[in-house]
């Protein structure tokens, strides 16, 4: 209570000091929530790709978007150590769109292979409806962001691929019925539309250049294969065996993919750290200044308290608590403003937004604010605690 | 055992050659329950002696014994604890914290000492009544007159039930009528509770109304006069 009164005695100065912390924590919260969003995205990639082997065409690789024969699937399944392998067929959801700048994963259409969930480390679940089956035709399960972006729910119809405003001549799409909507995963599946493998192959064929359409049996082609190892099998070694035993394919080592995702995460960690340093600079200096002023103004009070029996630790604690409270107040306000901004920006983004405020970020922001306040107040507090009581009592 | 004893108390400020000797070997013994005035001109060493007795300042030489405990053998923490439990302070400028109410100011020393908080609060209420300010408990210092502030300061000095109260010109900032009132208040507490009072003052008239008058000149104790009741 006394601390609050002391802060309130110098309203303007306190408000200005807290403003410094507010700005810093505001920056930390907004940048941190963006980093959290991407970190979750990348973590999903680490979970999924770290526990499976992505197989693609030898000339393209696992993520080239190339084509390979569907018969290759049987060959991969024969490789020792493979527990199961599923075809992967994917096309972009908004072909030809000029809107290519994105901070997330662009919407995509992929096949859903029933049974793959039991092998995948990344578990998907339905918020509503049911899964598509191999027999499904023109039925789709939408990721949460995809569904939100197009305001679709189970029972609605959606035309896929989505016709862009600048659709090229010969663009073809189909009316799909939404039979399920996924729970939010905060990673790639959120922006996906899952159809049966047959439908995905249909769309794949229609995505070919007009000159090639009809000349290729699209149902004999897949984009890639996802292989899962038997328990205890080294997946990097399994990728090596697939490369060695199956001609014309390229299996990526899971550890290489995981490293790629982790290095991507490091960039966002750097962004958060930079924001924290900004907070440190702006907020820290203002707290140091305020606490030095506060100690200078209250020298007699310090002398009095020492005369009344206060020990060095008591005075140190009182001033540190005051500095930490400045940090906490600034932290709470800065965090709430940051949350308000991210909520507002996310609300304006049909895909669900770029910002993700997590409990971890809340703890980091508030903990950092308190530590910043206390840390910046430490030197002034030590100065106060070490003050000679007689000198302090006689000061004017 | 005397409540307070000074043996060869000496205090130098600055270096031995060019510095100032504020106290030059003062010997003094004060018994429990005495009401003592320390008089002398400015620079005679009164306040320095009070600071040493109050354990706020380390003497250059000599000893301060409080209830037989040699303060020179204590570390800073032990000195703070002894101050907290055994010594009360009254200052010329009251030194009440402006952000606190009268009651909170009285209770302030308890923050730094252990004890029954509920009993202390009851004692604070009793002290407020004792100094005649029971109805001012929730007033801030700025809402009180100088005399009222000093009465709160007196109550604060007694909250931890000290055996010794040190006053540094406690009536220096109040008018004569208030001064009389404050002196009467301290005297009554002294008689009722046997608390030892050591009051530094310029006011000889006030000093004449104590039990004992000690005079300092240039750091030396030049007279020690017991006054008739």
Interface residues (C-beta under 8 A of the other chain):
Chain A: X2 X5 X6 X9 X300 X301 X304 X305 X306 X307 X308 X309 X310 X311 X312 X314 X389 X390 X393
Chain B: X51 X54 X56 X57 X76 X77 X80 X81 X83 X84 X85 X89 X91 X95 X97 X98 X99 X100 X104 X108 X109 X111 X112 X113 X156 X160
